[in-house]
Amino acid sequence: MRLENKVALITGGGSGIGKASCLLFAKEGAKVVVVDLKKDAAEATANEIGDSARAFAADISKASDCEAMVKFAEETFGKLNVVFNNAGIFHPNDESVTNTTEAIWDMVINVNLKGVFLGCQYAIPALLRAGGGSIINTASFVAIMGAAVPQIAYTASKGGVLAMTREIAVEFARQNIRANSLCPGPVETPLLAELLADPARRNRRLVHIPMGRFARAEEMANAALFLASDESSFITGTSFLVDGGITGAYITPE
């Protein structure tokens, strides 16, 4: 098993990419701390896994919650080897720079960027105590090339994740800590389904994907598993694109 004897903490573990990753990491031998803002969602994922998982409720935009989730992981399973800072939000009123409100900007940045910062800040000392480990931070393809539809706060937050992850990777490379950004294309999750309930909005995004479909959460979990495992032992500081070819050809097909 690819994560045997490893302990992983995954945020946003109650649904979508986070849940799929929790299930897969456990299947591959990891002990998993399932973190989610919604306690019942975290518990549902942990219960589905069984004895090798524990649930923890946390608001990742709060330092005290991030400190507590890392402490919980070490106290529960004795160490921490893998951190997947995956939790994030997308606000429907996150639009152009000219009309996105300061409140929405702050909300998105606090979760998507500050939350990753705090997750790394408190996890890295634990990884060092374990002799090293892997950090995976969820960014997005829009951090590489921008979005087809204006979403200024989200795009800026994910660009920040890329820059921050690269710096962490360089700083801690010789202490046996790897840090990489996972950059998904659009993923078929409950969040996306809600945002794209209007068929016109959905098609506006779908038309840009050369593979002609949205990704599945399990496909992102497979990519995260690779970055978490020793198979990626010489990979750090990367922006790992899993986007169905969007960044290769961001055009409307004929």
Secondary structure, 3 states (H helix, E strand, C coil): CCCCCCEEEEECCCCHHHHHHHHHHHHCCCEEEEEECCHHHHHHHHHHHCCCEEEEECCCCCHHHHHHHHHHHHHHHCCCCEEEECCCCCCCCCCCCCCCCHHHHHHHHHHHHHHHHHHHHHHHHHHHHCCCEEEEEECCCHHHHCCCCCCHHHHHHHHHHHHHHHHHHHHHHHHCEEEEEEEECCECCHHHHHHCCCHHHHHHHHCCCCCCCCECHHHHHHHHHHHHCHHHCCCCCCEEEECCCHHHCCCCCC
